Amino acid sequence: MSEQSASDKIEPELTIAVLPPIKVPLVNKLYKDHYPSGKAKKDEHIITASTKGGIVAMVRFRTIEQYRLLTGMLVIPEHRGKNIGHALLHYCHSHELTHNDFCFAYQHLESFYIQHQFKTVDVDTLPNSLKNLFQRYVNSGRSLIPMQFQVDN
C-alpha cells in the first residue's frame, strides 16, 4: 500500500504515504537542511507526510531481526505544531504498527508516544539485539526511554 485512501486523511491538505526507496534522497535533503545528524537509508521503511509544497514530515523504521525500530521522526520546523507528527503515528497505528515495533524515545517525547499506544518497557525485557543497541545509544550520552507498541485488544 503506497498511498493512503481519502478516508484516511487526517487533514485535507496532508497526504501520508510509504516512500518508494528511489525517493530516499528527497528525505535526506530534508535531514541535511533540518537535522544534519539524521540520514535515511534505502533499506528503511519510511512513511512521509506531504502537502502540495512537498514532504513536510517523515517517520523511519529500521528492521532488526524480526523487530522494527522507529529510528527517526522529523517534522520540518515551519510545520511543527500542526499535529502532523500525530497524523503520521495515527496512520502508522492504522496501517503499520505491530507488537514487534519499538522506539527509543527521547525523555521529553515519552508522553507523545504514549498517546499512540507505545508503552515504556524495562530495558531488560527488550530483545537482545535491541537491548544492545539501546545500551550503545545510552552509553553515547543520549537520554532515551525504551518503548514498545501495544496492539489494541
Rosetta blueprint (number, residue, H / E / L):
1 M L
2 S L
3 E E
4 Q L
5 S L
6 A H
7 S H
8 D H
9 K L
10 I L
11 E L
12 P L
13 E L
14 L L
15 T E
16 I E
17 A E
18 V E
19 L L
20 P L
21 P H
22 I H
23 K H
24 V H
25 P H
26 L H
27 V H
28 N H
29 K H
30 L H
31 Y H
32 K H
33 D H
34 H H
35 Y L
36 P L
37 S L
38 G L
39 K L
40 A L
41 K L
42 K L
43 D L
44 E L
45 H E
46 I E
47 I E
48 T E
49 A E
50 S E
51 T E
52 K L
53 G L
54 G E
55 I E
56 V E
57 A E
58 M E
59 V E
60 R E
61 F E
62 R E
63 T E
64 I E
65 E L
66 Q L
67 Y E
68 R E
69 L E
70 L E
71 T E
72 G E
73 M E
74 L E
75 V E
76 I L
77 P H
78 E H
79 H H
80 R L
81 G L
82 K L
83 N L
84 I H
85 G H
86 H H
87 A H
88 L H
89 L H
90 H H
91 Y H
92 C H
93 H H
94 S H
95 H H
96 E L
97 L L
98 T L
99 H L
100 N L
101 D E
102 F E
103 C E
104 F E
105 A E
106 Y E
107 Q H
108 H H
109 L H
110 E H
111 S H
112 F H
113 Y H
114 I H
115 Q L
116 H L
117 Q L
118 F E
119 K E
120 T E
121 V L
122 D L
123 V H
124 D H
125 T H
126 L L
127 P L
128 N H
129 S H
130 L H
131 K H
132 N H
133 L H
134 F H
135 Q H
136 R H
137 Y H
138 V H
139 N H
140 S L
141 G L
142 R L
143 S L
144 L E
145 I E
146 P E
147 M E
148 Q E
149 F E
150 Q L
151 V L
152 D L
153 N L
